[in-house]
């Protein structure tokens, strides 16, 4: 887990994100998954600092692990990815119109997101013992 730098910040913001097709339809067949992966990667290239670490697309849901810089709102990044992939999938796969009865949507409106990285107990211990440091900067052991 390497640290990222941006302007005046050093960060490690990793997010596990999951979203599903509308009505949890099992629409993500192998061809659609492959195309969706290409669209995701292409869209992320246009977002400075955002990096795709891992992904798994299943028939009825998507898991991705992203690094998102602190200047970007997580909800905005997820919304942009869902909007771009939804539009691209509807343009490429005409049969989605039949699945969603002319609705201009592919994804369910919500999503799941969680962060991960440094163990919570390490951070809490570091913050609690800041006053105990006699001189110099306290060091945060990330191992």
N, CA, C and O atoms as a GROMACS GRO file, in nm:
protein
  572
    1UNK      N    1   0.085  -0.118   0.000
    1UNK     CA    2   0.000   0.000   0.000
    1UNK      C    3   0.089   0.124   0.000
    1UNK      O    4   0.133   0.169   0.106
    2UNK      N    5   0.115   0.176  -0.116
    2UNK     CA    6   0.202   0.292  -0.127
    2UNK      C    7   0.124   0.421  -0.101
    2UNK      O    8   0.002   0.427  -0.121
    3UNK      N    9   0.196   0.523  -0.055
    3UNK     CA   10   0.136   0.654  -0.032
    3UNK      C   11   0.128   0.728  -0.165
    3UNK      O   12   0.214   0.713  -0.251
    4UNK      N   13   0.024   0.808  -0.180
    4UNK     CA   14   0.005   0.892  -0.298
    4UNK      C   15   0.035   1.036  -0.259
    4UNK      O   16   0.016   1.074  -0.143
    5UNK      N   17   0.080   1.117  -0.352
    5UNK     CA   18   0.103   1.258  -0.325
    5UNK      C   19   0.025   1.342  -0.425
    5UNK      O   20   0.004   1.304  -0.540
    6UNK      N   21  -0.016   1.459  -0.376
    6UNK     CA   22  -0.092   1.550  -0.461
    6UNK      C   23  -0.081   1.690  -0.403
    6UNK      O   24  -0.132   1.715  -0.294
    7UNK      N   25  -0.015   1.780  -0.474
    7UNK     CA   26  -0.005   1.917  -0.426
    7UNK      C   27   0.054   1.924  -0.286
    7UNK      O   28   0.173   1.900  -0.265
    8UNK      N   29  -0.032   1.957  -0.191
    8UNK     CA   30   0.011   1.973  -0.052
    8UNK      C   31  -0.034   1.857   0.037
    8UNK      O   32  -0.042   1.874   0.158
    9UNK      N   33  -0.062   1.743  -0.020
    9UNK     CA   34  -0.110   1.632   0.063
    9UNK      C   35  -0.040   1.501   0.028
    9UNK      O   36   0.005   1.478  -0.084
   10UNK      N   37  -0.033   1.417   0.129
   10UNK     CA   38   0.012   1.279   0.113
   10UNK      C   39  -0.102   1.195   0.166
   10UNK      O   40  -0.153   1.221   0.275
   11UNK      N   41  -0.144   1.094   0.091
   11UNK     CA   42  -0.264   1.022   0.131
   11UNK      C   43  -0.260   0.876   0.088
   11UNK      O   44  -0.178   0.834   0.007
   12UNK      N   45  -0.352   0.802   0.147
   12UNK     CA   46  -0.374   0.663   0.112
   12UNK      C   47  -0.525   0.639   0.126
   12UNK      O   48  -0.569   0.576   0.222
   13UNK      N   49  -0.601   0.689   0.033
   13UNK     CA   50  -0.747   0.678   0.036
   13UNK      C   51  -0.790   0.565  -0.057
   13UNK      O   52  -0.801   0.584  -0.178
   14UNK      N   53  -0.814   0.449   0.000
   14UNK     CA   54  -0.857   0.334  -0.078
   14UNK      C   55  -1.002   0.303  -0.045
   14UNK      O   56  -1.041   0.300   0.072
   15UNK      N   57  -1.080   0.280  -0.148
   15UNK     CA   58  -1.223   0.256  -0.131
   15UNK      C   59  -1.264   0.126  -0.198
   15UNK      O   60  -1.226   0.098  -0.312
   16UNK      N   61  -1.341   0.046  -0.127
   16UNK     CA   62  -1.405  -0.072  -0.185
   16UNK      C   63  -1.547  -0.028  -0.218
   16UNK      O   64  -1.623   0.011  -0.128
   17UNK      N   65  -1.584  -0.036  -0.345
   17UNK     CA   66  -1.714   0.014  -0.392
   17UNK      C   67  -1.788  -0.099  -0.461
   17UNK      O   68  -1.730  -0.176  -0.538
   18UNK      N   69  -1.917  -0.108  -0.432
   18UNK     CA   70  -2.002  -0.210  -0.494
   18UNK      C   71  -2.129  -0.142  -0.542
   18UNK      O   72  -2.189  -0.063  -0.470
   19UNK      N   73  -2.170  -0.174  -0.666
   19UNK     CA   74  -2.302  -0.131  -0.712
   19UNK      C   75  -2.365  -0.241  -0.795
   19UNK      O   76  -2.297  -0.333  -0.841
   20UNK      N   77  -2.496  -0.230  -0.812
   20UNK     CA   78  -2.572  -0.338  -0.877
   20UNK      C   79  -2.656  -0.282  -0.991
   20UNK      O   80  -2.689  -0.163  -0.992
   21UNK      N   81  -2.692  -0.367  -1.087
   21UNK     CA   82  -2.787  -0.326  -1.190
   21UNK      C   83  -2.925  -0.300  -1.128
   21UNK      O   84  -2.960  -0.358  -1.025
   22UNK      N   85  -3.000  -0.214  -1.192
   22UNK     CA   86  -3.137  -0.185  -1.147
   22UNK      C   87  -3.215  -0.316  -1.137
   22UNK      O   88  -3.206  -0.402  -1.224
   23UNK      N   89  -3.290  -0.330  -1.031
   23UNK     CA   90  -3.370  -0.450  -1.000
   23UNK      C   91  -3.284  -0.575  -0.981
   23UNK      O   92  -3.335  -0.687  -0.984
   24UNK      N   93  -3.155  -0.555  -0.961
   24UNK     CA   94  -3.057  -0.664  -0.944
   24UNK      C   95  -3.065  -0.766  -1.058
   24UNK      O   96  -3.046  -0.886  -1.038
   25UNK      N   97  -3.095  -0.715  -1.176
   25UNK     CA   98  -3.102  -0.802  -1.295
   25UNK      C   99  -2.964  -0.861  -1.322
   25UNK      O  100  -2.862  -0.796  -1.300
   26UNK      N  101  -2.962  -0.982  -1.370
   26UNK     CA  102  -2.838  -1.054  -1.398
   26UNK      C  103  -2.796  -1.026  -1.544
   26UNK      O  104  -2.792  -1.116  -1.628
   27UNK      N  105  -2.765  -0.900  -1.571
   27UNK     CA  106  -2.738  -0.857  -1.708
   27UNK      C  107  -2.590  -0.861  -1.746
   27UNK      O  108  -2.556  -0.853  -1.864
   28UNK      N  109  -2.503  -0.873  -1.648
   28UNK     CA  110  -2.360  -0.860  -1.676
   28UNK      C  111  -2.301  -0.991  -1.729
   28UNK      O  112  -2.228  -1.061  -1.659
   29UNK      N  113  -2.335  -1.022  -1.854
   29UNK     CA  114  -2.280  -1.140  -1.920
   29UNK      C  115  -2.133  -1.114  -1.955
   29UNK      O  116  -2.088  -1.000  -1.942
   30UNK      N  117  -2.058  -1.214  -1.998
   30UNK     CA  118  -1.915  -1.194  -2.024
   30UNK      C  119  -1.884  -1.079  -2.121
   30UNK      O  120  -1.790  -1.002  -2.097
   31UNK      N  121  -1.959  -1.066  -2.230
   31UNK     CA  122  -1.934  -0.958  -2.325
   31UNK      C  123  -1.960  -0.821  -2.265
   31UNK      O  124  -1.882  -0.728  -2.286
   32UNK      N  125  -2.068  -0.808  -2.192
   32UNK     CA  126  -2.101  -0.681  -2.129
   32UNK      C  127  -1.998  -0.648  -2.020
   32UNK      O  128  -1.960  -0.532  -2.004
   33UNK      N  129  -1.954  -0.748  -1.945
   33UNK     CA  130  -1.852  -0.726  -1.840
   33UNK      C  131  -1.722  -0.676  -1.902
   33UNK      O  132  -1.659  -0.584  -1.850
   34UNK      N  133  -1.682  -0.738  -2.012
   34UNK     CA  134  -1.558  -0.698  -2.078
   34UNK      C  135  -1.566  -0.552  -2.126
   34UNK      O  136  -1.472  -0.475  -2.106
   35UNK      N  137  -1.677  -0.517  -2.188
   35UNK     CA  138  -1.694  -0.380  -2.236
   35UNK      C  139  -1.702  -0.282  -2.120
   35UNK      O  140  -1.644  -0.174  -2.126
   36UNK      N  141  -1.773  -0.318  -2.015
   36UNK     CA  142  -1.786  -0.232  -1.898
   36UNK      C  143  -1.649  -0.206  -1.835
   36UNK      O  144  -1.621  -0.094  -1.791
   37UNK      N  145  -1.564  -0.307  -1.831
   37UNK     CA  146  -1.428  -0.292  -1.778
   37UNK      C  147  -1.350  -0.190  -1.860
   37UNK      O  148  -1.280  -0.105  -1.804
   38UNK      N  149  -1.361  -0.198  -1.993
   38UNK     CA  150  -1.292  -0.102  -2.080
   38UNK      C  151  -1.341   0.040  -2.054
   38UNK      O  152  -1.261   0.134  -2.047
   39UNK      N  153  -1.472   0.057  -2.041
   39UNK     CA  154  -1.529   0.190  -2.017
   39UNK      C  155  -1.483   0.244  -1.882
   39UNK      O  156  -1.447   0.361  -1.871
   40UNK      N  157  -1.485   0.160  -1.779
   40UNK     CA  158  -1.438   0.202  -1.645
   40UNK      C  159  -1.294   0.251  -1.651
   40UNK      O  160  -1.262   0.359  -1.601
   41UNK      N  161  -1.207   0.171  -1.712
   41UNK     CA  162  -1.065   0.208  -1.719
   41UNK      C  163  -1.045   0.336  -1.799
   41UNK      O  164  -0.964   0.420  -1.761
   42UNK      N  165  -1.117   0.350  -1.909
   42UNK     CA  166  -1.106   0.470  -1.991
   42UNK      C  167  -1.152   0.593  -1.913
   42UNK      O  168  -1.086   0.697  -1.918
   43UNK      N  169  -1.262   0.583  -1.842
   43UNK     CA  170  -1.314   0.697  -1.765
   43UNK      C  171  -1.218   0.733  -1.652
   43UNK      O  172  -1.197   0.851  -1.624
   44UNK      N  173  -1.161   0.634  -1.587
   44UNK     CA  174  -1.067   0.662  -1.478
   44UNK      C  175  -0.940   0.730  -1.528
   44UNK      O  176  -0.878   0.807  -1.454
   45UNK      N  177  -0.901   0.704  -1.652
   45UNK     CA  178  -0.784   0.774  -1.709
   45UNK      C  179  -0.808   0.924  -1.718
   45UNK      O  180  -0.712   1.002  -1.718
   46UNK      N  181  -0.933   0.965  -1.728
   46UNK     CA  182  -0.964   1.108  -1.738
   46UNK      C  183  -0.980   1.174  -1.601
   46UNK      O  184  -1.011   1.293  -1.594
   47UNK      N  185  -0.960   1.098  -1.494
   47UNK     CA  186  -0.971   1.152  -1.357
   47UNK      C  187  -0.832   1.154  -1.294
   47UNK      O  188  -0.785   1.050  -1.247
   48UNK      N  189  -0.765   1.269  -1.291
   48UNK     CA  190  -0.630   1.275  -1.236
   48UNK      C  191  -0.626   1.226  -1.091
   48UNK      O  192  -0.705   1.269  -1.007
   49UNK      N  193  -0.534   1.137  -1.063
   49UNK     CA  194  -0.516   1.087  -0.927
   49UNK      C  195  -0.598   0.964  -0.893
   49UNK      O  196  -0.564   0.891  -0.800
   50UNK      N  197  -0.706   0.940  -0.966
   50UNK     CA  198  -0.789   0.821  -0.940
   50UNK      C  199  -0.723   0.700  -1.004
   50UNK      O  200  -0.678   0.705  -1.119
   51UNK      N  201  -0.717   0.590  -0.929
   51UNK     CA  202  -0.652   0.469  -0.980
   51UNK      C  203  -0.736   0.348  -0.946
   51UNK      O  204  -0.785   0.333  -0.834
   52UNK      N  205  -0.751   0.261  -1.043
   52UNK     CA  206  -0.821   0.135  -1.023
   52UNK      C  207  -0.719   0.032  -0.975
   52UNK      O  208  -0.624   0.000  -1.047
   53UNK      N  209  -0.739  -0.019  -0.854
   53UNK     CA  210  -0.647  -0.119  -0.798
   53UNK      C  211  -0.692  -0.261  -0.827
   53UNK      O  212  -0.610  -0.349  -0.852
   54UNK      N  213  -0.824  -0.284  -0.825
   54UNK     CA  214  -0.877  -0.419  -0.845
   54UNK      C  215  -1.022  -0.408  -0.886
   54UNK      O  216  -1.089  -0.309  -0.856
   55UNK      N  217  -1.071  -0.510  -0.954
   55UNK     CA  218  -1.212  -0.511  -0.995
   55UNK      C  219  -1.258  -0.654  -1.015
   55UNK      O  220  -1.180  -0.742  -1.052
   56UNK      N  221  -1.385  -0.675  -0.991
   56UNK     CA  222  -1.451  -0.801  -1.023
   56UNK      C  223  -1.593  -0.767  -1.065
   56UNK      O  224  -1.667  -0.703  -0.990
   57UNK      N  225  -1.630  -0.809  -1.183
   57UNK     CA  226  -1.766  -0.789  -1.231
   57UNK      C  227  -1.836  -0.925  -1.234
   57UNK      O  228  -1.788  -1.018  -1.298
   58UNK      N  229  -1.947  -0.934  -1.165
   58UNK     CA  230  -2.026  -1.056  -1.160
   58UNK      C  231  -2.155  -1.032  -1.239
   58UNK      O  232  -2.177  -0.922  -1.288
   59UNK      N  233  -2.239  -1.134  -1.252
   59UNK     CA  234  -2.363  -1.119  -1.330
   59UNK      C  235  -2.454  -1.010  -1.276
   59UNK      O  236  -2.524  -0.944  -1.352
   60UNK      N  237  -2.455  -0.992  -1.144
   60UNK     CA  238  -2.551  -0.898  -1.085
   60UNK      C  239  -2.489  -0.794  -0.992
   60UNK      O  240  -2.562  -0.731  -0.915
   61UNK      N  241  -2.358  -0.774  -0.997
   61UNK     CA  242  -2.296  -0.667  -0.920
   61UNK      C  243  -2.151  -0.645  -0.963
   61UNK      O  244  -2.090  -0.728  -1.029
   62UNK      N  245  -2.100  -0.529  -0.924
   62UNK     CA  246  -1.963  -0.489  -0.957
   62UNK      C  247  -1.891  -0.454  -0.828
   62UNK      O  248  -1.943  -0.380  -0.744
   63UNK      N  249  -1.770  -0.507  -0.811
   63UNK     CA  250  -1.680  -0.469  -0.702
   63UNK      C  251  -1.561  -0.398  -0.765
   63UNK      O  252  -1.502  -0.448  -0.860
   64UNK      N  253  -1.525  -0.281  -0.712
   64UNK     CA  254  -1.401  -0.217  -0.755
   64UNK      C  255  -1.329  -0.163  -0.632
   64UNK      O  256  -1.391  -0.126  -0.532
   65UNK      N  257  -1.198  -0.159  -0.640
   65UNK     CA  258  -1.116  -0.095  -0.538
   65UNK      C  259  -1.047   0.022  -0.607
   65UNK      O  260  -0.972   0.005  -0.703
   66UNK      N  261  -1.075   0.142  -0.556
   66UNK     CA  262  -1.022   0.264  -0.615
   66UNK      C  263  -0.938   0.341  -0.515
   66UNK      O  264  -0.964   0.339  -0.394
   67UNK      N  265  -0.838   0.410  -0.566
   67UNK     CA  266  -0.770   0.515  -0.491
   67UNK      C  267  -0.827   0.645  -0.544
   67UNK      O  268  -0.822   0.671  -0.664
   68UNK      N  269  -0.880   0.727  -0.455
   68UNK     CA  270  -0.941   0.854  -0.494
   68UNK      C  271  -0.871   0.964  -0.416
   68UNK      O  272  -0.863   0.956  -0.293
   69UNK      N  273  -0.819   1.068  -0.483
   69UNK     CA  274  -0.750   1.175  -0.412
   69UNK      C  275  -0.844   1.252  -0.319
   69UNK      O  276  -0.965   1.257  -0.344
   70UNK      N  277  -0.790   1.312  -0.212
   70UNK     CA  278  -0.875   1.381  -0.115
   70UNK      C  279  -0.951   1.500  -0.172
   70UNK      O  280  -1.053   1.541  -0.116
   71UNK      N  281  -0.904   1.556  -0.283
   71UNK     CA  282  -0.974   1.671  -0.342
   71UNK      C  283  -1.105   1.631  -0.410
   71UNK      O  284  -1.191   1.716  -0.435
   72UNK      N  285  -1.121   1.503  -0.440
   72UNK     CA  286  -1.240   1.455  -0.510
   72UNK      C  287  -1.340   1.393  -0.412
   72UNK      O  288  -1.302   1.318  -0.322
   73UNK      N  289  -1.467   1.426  -0.431
   73UNK     CA  290  -1.572   1.365  -0.349
   73UNK      C  291  -1.599   1.224  -0.400
   73UNK      O  292  -1.617   1.203  -0.520
   74UNK      N  293  -1.602   1.130  -0.308
   74UNK     CA  294  -1.624   0.990  -0.344
   74UNK      C  295  -1.756   0.974  -0.418
   74UNK      O  296  -1.762   0.904  -0.520
   75UNK      N  297  -1.861   1.037  -0.369
   75UNK     CA  298  -1.993   1.026  -0.433
   75UNK      C  299  -1.989   1.077  -0.577
   75UNK      O  300  -2.055   1.021  -0.664
   76UNK      N  301  -1.913   1.183  -0.602
   76UNK     CA  302  -1.903   1.237  -0.738
   76UNK      C  303  -1.830   1.139  -0.831
   76UNK      O  304  -1.871   1.120  -0.946
   77UNK      N  305  -1.723   1.079  -0.782
   77UNK     CA  306  -1.648   0.983  -0.863
   77UNK      C  307  -1.736   0.862  -0.896
   77UNK      O  308  -1.741   0.819  -1.011
   78UNK      N  309  -1.804   0.809  -0.796
   78UNK     CA  310  -1.891   0.694  -0.820
   78UNK      C  311  -2.004   0.731  -0.916
   78UNK      O  312  -2.034   0.655  -1.008
   79UNK      N  313  -2.065   0.846  -0.895
   79UNK     CA  314  -2.172   0.891  -0.984
   79UNK      C  315  -2.125   0.904  -1.128
   79UNK      O  316  -2.196   0.866  -1.221
   80UNK      N  317  -2.006   0.957  -1.145
   80UNK     CA  318  -1.951   0.973  -1.280
   80UNK      C  319  -1.925   0.838  -1.346
   80UNK      O  320  -1.956   0.818  -1.463
   81UNK      N  321  -1.867   0.744  -1.270
   81UNK     CA  322  -1.840   0.611  -1.325
   81UNK      C  323  -1.970   0.539  -1.361
   81UNK      O  324  -1.978   0.476  -1.467
   82UNK      N  325  -2.070   0.548  -1.274
   82UNK     CA  326  -2.197   0.482  -1.302
   82UNK      C  327  -2.266   0.546  -1.423
   82UNK      O  328  -2.322   0.475  -1.506
   83UNK      N  329  -2.261   0.678  -1.433
   83UNK     CA  330  -2.326   0.747  -1.545
   83UNK      C  331  -2.258   0.712  -1.677
   83UNK      O  332  -2.325   0.681  -1.776
   84UNK      N  333  -2.125   0.716  -1.680
   84UNK     CA  334  -2.053   0.688  -1.804
   84UNK      C  335  -2.071   0.544  -1.848
   84UNK      O  336  -2.094   0.517  -1.966
   85UNK      N  337  -2.062   0.450  -1.754
   85UNK     CA  338  -2.079   0.310  -1.792
   85UNK      C  339  -2.222   0.281  -1.834
   85UNK      O  340  -2.245   0.204  -1.927
   86UNK      N  341  -2.318   0.340  -1.766
   86UNK     CA  342  -2.459   0.319  -1.802
   86UNK      C  343  -2.486   0.366  -1.945
   86UNK      O  344  -2.546   0.293  -2.024
   87UNK      N  345  -2.442   0.486  -1.977
   87UNK     CA  346  -2.464   0.539  -2.112
   87UNK      C  347  -2.394   0.456  -2.218
   87UNK      O  348  -2.452   0.427  -2.323
   88UNK      N  349  -2.270   0.419  -2.190
   88UNK     CA  350  -2.194   0.340  -2.288
   88UNK      C  351  -2.256   0.202  -2.309
   88UNK      O  352  -2.263   0.153  -2.422
   89UNK      N  353  -2.302   0.140  -2.201
   89UNK     CA  354  -2.364   0.007  -2.214
   89UNK      C  355  -2.494   0.015  -2.291
   89UNK      O  356  -2.522  -0.072  -2.374
   90UNK      N  357  -2.575   0.116  -2.266
   90UNK     CA  358  -2.702   0.131  -2.337
   90UNK      C  359  -2.678   0.159  -2.486
   90UNK      O  360  -2.754   0.112  -2.571
   91UNK      N  361  -2.574   0.235  -2.516
   91UNK     CA  362  -2.542   0.263  -2.657
   91UNK      C  363  -2.494   0.138  -2.730
   91UNK      O  364  -2.527   0.118  -2.847
   92UNK      N  365  -2.416   0.055  -2.664
   92UNK     CA  366  -2.356  -0.062  -2.729
   92UNK      C  367  -2.448  -0.184  -2.731
   92UNK      O  368  -2.445  -0.262  -2.827
   93UNK      N  369  -2.529  -0.202  -2.628
   93UNK     CA  370  -2.612  -0.322  -2.614
   93UNK      C  371  -2.760  -0.284  -2.621
   93UNK      O  372  -2.821  -0.249  -2.520
   94UNK      N  373  -2.816  -0.291  -2.741
   94UNK     CA  374  -2.955  -0.250  -2.764
   94UNK      C  375  -3.055  -0.328  -2.679
   94UNK      O  376  -3.160  -0.274  -2.643
   95UNK      N  377  -3.026  -0.452  -2.648
   95UNK     CA  378  -3.120  -0.535  -2.573
   95UNK      C  379  -3.146  -0.482  -2.432
   95UNK      O  380  -3.244  -0.523  -2.368
   96UNK      N  381  -3.060  -0.392  -2.381
   96UNK     CA  382  -3.084  -0.334  -2.248
   96UNK      C  383  -3.212  -0.250  -2.245
   96UNK      O  384  -3.274  -0.234  -2.140
   97UNK      N  385  -3.250  -0.195  -2.360
   97UNK     CA  386  -3.376  -0.118  -2.368
   97UNK      C  387  -3.494  -0.208  -2.334
   97UNK      O  388  -3.586  -0.165  -2.266
   98UNK      N  389  -3.492  -0.331  -2.381
   98UNK     CA  390  -3.599  -0.425  -2.351
   98UNK      C  391  -3.599  -0.466  -2.204
   98UNK      O  392  -3.705  -0.485  -2.144
   99UNK      N  393  -3.481  -0.478  -2.146
   99UNK     CA  394  -3.471  -0.520  -2.006
   99UNK      C  395  -3.526  -0.412  -1.913
   99UNK      O  396  -3.591  -0.442  -1.813
  100UNK      N  397  -3.500  -0.287  -1.946
  100UNK     CA  398  -3.539  -0.177  -1.857
  100UNK      C  399  -3.656  -0.094  -1.910
  100UNK      O  400  -3.673   0.020  -1.868
  101UNK      N  401  -3.735  -0.148  -2.000
  101UNK     CA  402  -3.861  -0.087  -2.044
  101UNK      C  403  -3.848   0.062  -2.076
  101UNK      O  404  -3.926   0.145  -2.027
  102UNK      N  405  -3.750   0.093  -2.157
  102UNK     CA  406  -3.730   0.231  -2.201
  102UNK      C  407  -3.680   0.325  -2.090
  102UNK      O  408  -3.668   0.446  -2.114
  103UNK      N  409  -3.651   0.274  -1.970
  103UNK     CA  410  -3.592   0.359  -1.866
  103UNK      C  411  -3.450   0.393  -1.910
  103UNK      O  412  -3.380   0.308  -1.965
  104UNK      N  413  -3.407   0.514  -1.887
  104UNK     CA  414  -3.272   0.555  -1.925
  104UNK      C  415  -3.177   0.527  -1.808
  104UNK      O  416  -3.114   0.618  -1.754
  105UNK      N  417  -3.168   0.400  -1.771
  105UNK     CA  418  -3.089   0.364  -1.654
  105UNK      C  419  -3.041   0.220  -1.669
  105UNK      O  420  -3.109   0.139  -1.732
  106UNK      N  421  -2.927   0.188  -1.613
  106UNK     CA  422  -2.880   0.050  -1.605
  106UNK      C  423  -2.855   0.014  -1.459
  106UNK      O  424  -2.883  -0.098  -1.416
  107UNK      N  425  -2.802   0.109  -1.381
  107UNK     CA  426  -2.763   0.081  -1.243
  107UNK      C  427  -2.870   0.123  -1.144
  107UNK      O  428  -2.946   0.218  -1.167
  108UNK      N  429  -2.874   0.053  -1.034
  108UNK     CA  430  -2.957   0.093  -0.921
  108UNK      C  431  -2.900   0.225  -0.867
  108UNK      O  432  -2.779   0.247  -0.878
  109UNK      N  433  -2.983   0.312  -0.810
  109UNK     CA  434  -2.933   0.443  -0.770
  109UNK      C  435  -2.829   0.442  -0.657
  109UNK      O  436  -2.749   0.535  -0.648
  110UNK      N  437  -2.828   0.341  -0.573
  110UNK     CA  438  -2.737   0.341  -0.458
  110UNK      C  439  -2.606   0.270  -0.486
  110UNK      O  440  -2.580   0.224  -0.596
  111UNK      N  441  -2.525   0.262  -0.382
  111UNK     CA  442  -2.399   0.190  -0.387
  111UNK      C  443  -2.352   0.165  -0.244
  111UNK      O  444  -2.404   0.225  -0.150
  112UNK      N  445  -2.256   0.076  -0.229
  112UNK     CA  446  -2.189   0.050  -0.102
  112UNK      C  447  -2.047   0.099  -0.116
  112UNK      O  448  -1.983   0.077  -0.219
  113UNK      N  449  -1.996   0.166  -0.012
  113UNK     CA  450  -1.856   0.208  -0.013
  113UNK      C  451  -1.799   0.196   0.128
  113UNK      O  452  -1.866   0.226   0.227
  114UNK      N  453  -1.676   0.150   0.135
  114UNK     CA  454  -1.603   0.146   0.262
  114UNK      C  455  -1.457   0.178   0.234
  114UNK      O  456  -1.407   0.156   0.123
  115UNK      N  457  -1.390   0.229   0.335
  115UNK     CA  458  -1.247   0.257   0.322
  115UNK      C  459  -1.168   0.147   0.390
  115UNK      O  460  -1.221   0.075   0.475
  116UNK      N  461  -1.044   0.135   0.352
  116UNK     CA  462  -0.956   0.041   0.421
  116UNK      C  463  -0.813   0.087   0.404
  116UNK      O  464  -0.782   0.167   0.315
  117UNK      N  465  -0.726   0.036   0.488
  117UNK     CA  466  -0.586   0.074   0.481
  117UNK      C  467  -0.519   0.046   0.614
  117UNK      O  468  -0.509  -0.069   0.656
  118UNK      N  469  -0.474   0.151   0.680
  118UNK     CA  470  -0.407   0.136   0.809
  118UNK      C  471  -0.508   0.085   0.911
  118UNK      O  472  -0.622   0.131   0.914
  119UNK      N  473  -0.465  -0.007   0.993
  119UNK     CA  474  -0.549  -0.061   1.099
  119UNK      C  475  -0.590   0.051   1.196
  119UNK      O  476  -0.507   0.132   1.235
  120UNK      N  477  -0.717   0.055   1.233
  120UNK     CA  478  -0.771   0.159   1.321
  120UNK      C  479  -0.692   0.168   1.452
  120UNK      O  480  -0.667   0.278   1.499
  121UNK      N  481  -0.654   0.057   1.510
  121UNK     CA  482  -0.584   0.059   1.639
  121UNK      C  483  -0.448   0.129   1.627
  121UNK      O  484  -0.405   0.194   1.722
  122UNK      N  485  -0.381   0.117   1.514
  122UNK     CA  486  -0.253   0.185   1.493
  122UNK      C  487  -0.272   0.335   1.493
  122UNK      O  488  -0.196   0.408   1.557
  123UNK      N  489  -0.373   0.383   1.423
  123UNK     CA  490  -0.400   0.527   1.416
  123UNK      C  491  -0.440   0.580   1.553
  123UNK      O  492  -0.390   0.684   1.596
  124UNK      N  493  -0.530   0.510   1.623
  124UNK     CA  494  -0.573   0.555   1.756
  124UNK      C  495  -0.456   0.561   1.853
  124UNK      O  496  -0.445   0.656   1.930
  125UNK      N  497  -0.368   0.463   1.850
  125UNK     CA  498  -0.250   0.461   1.936
  125UNK      C  499  -0.158   0.579   1.904
  125UNK      O  500  -0.107   0.644   1.994
  126UNK      N  501  -0.138   0.605   1.778
  126UNK     CA  502  -0.055   0.717   1.734
  126UNK      C  503  -0.110   0.850   1.786
  126UNK      O  504  -0.035   0.932   1.838
  127UNK      N  505  -0.240   0.872   1.772
  127UNK     CA  506  -0.302   0.997   1.816
  127UNK      C  507  -0.295   1.010   1.968
  127UNK      O  508  -0.265   1.117   2.019
  128UNK      N  509  -0.323   0.903   2.039
  128UNK     CA  510  -0.321   0.906   2.186
  128UNK      C  511  -0.183   0.939   2.242
  128UNK      O  512  -0.173   1.005   2.346
  129UNK      N  513  -0.079   0.896   2.176
  129UNK     CA  514   0.056   0.910   2.232
  129UNK      C  515   0.135   1.026   2.172
  129UNK      O  516   0.257   1.032   2.189
  130UNK      N  517   0.070   1.115   2.105
  130UNK     CA  518   0.139   1.233   2.051
  130UNK      C  519   0.202   1.315   2.162
  130UNK      O  520   0.315   1.362   2.148
  131UNK      N  521   0.130   1.334   2.273
  131UNK     CA  522   0.181   1.416   2.384
  131UNK      C  523   0.300   1.350   2.453
  131UNK      O  524   0.377   1.418   2.520
  132UNK      N  525   0.316   1.220   2.438
  132UNK     CA  526   0.424   1.148   2.504
  132UNK      C  527   0.559   1.163   2.434
  132UNK      O  528   0.662   1.124   2.488
  133UNK      N  529   0.558   1.219   2.317
  133UNK     CA  530   0.683   1.234   2.243
  133UNK      C  531   0.766   1.347   2.304
  133UNK      O  532   0.716   1.459   2.318
  134UNK      N  533   0.891   1.318   2.340
  134UNK     CA  534   0.976   1.417   2.406
  134UNK      C  535   1.032   1.518   2.308
  134UNK      O  536   1.038   1.638   2.339
  135UNK      N  537   1.074   1.474   2.191
  135UNK     CA  538   1.133   1.566   2.095
  135UNK      C  539   1.110   1.514   1.955
  135UNK      O  540   1.088   1.395   1.933
  136UNK      N  541   1.116   1.605   1.862
  136UNK     CA  542   1.100   1.567   1.722
  136UNK      C  543   0.957   1.526   1.691
  136UNK      O  544   0.867   1.541   1.773
  137UNK      N  545   0.939   1.474   1.572
  137UNK     CA  546   0.807   1.430   1.530
  137UNK      C  547   0.785   1.286   1.571
  137UNK      O  548   0.876   1.203   1.567
  138UNK      N  549   0.663   1.259   1.612
  138UNK     CA  550   0.626   1.120   1.639
  138UNK      C  551   0.620   1.046   1.506
  138UNK      O  552   0.585   1.105   1.404
  139UNK      N  553   0.654   0.922   1.508
  139UNK     CA  554   0.649   0.846   1.383
  139UNK      C  555   0.534   0.747   1.387
  139UNK      O  556   0.505   0.687   1.490
  140UNK      N  557   0.472   0.733   1.276
  140UNK     CA  558   0.361   0.640   1.260
  140UNK      C  559   0.415   0.514   1.194
  140UNK      O  560   0.457   0.518   1.078
  141UNK      N  561   0.415   0.404   1.267
  141UNK     CA  562   0.464   0.277   1.214
  141UNK      C  563   0.354   0.211   1.133
  141UNK      O  564   0.253   0.168   1.190
  142UNK      N  565   0.371   0.203   1.002
  142UNK     CA  566   0.269   0.149   0.913
  142UNK      C  567   0.285   0.000   0.889
  142UNK      O  568   0.215  -0.057   0.805
  143UNK      N  569   0.374  -0.063   0.961
  143UNK     CA  570   0.393  -0.207   0.938
  143UNK      C  571   0.297  -0.292   1.017
  143UNK      O  572   0.301  -0.415   1.008
   0.00000   0.00000   0.00000
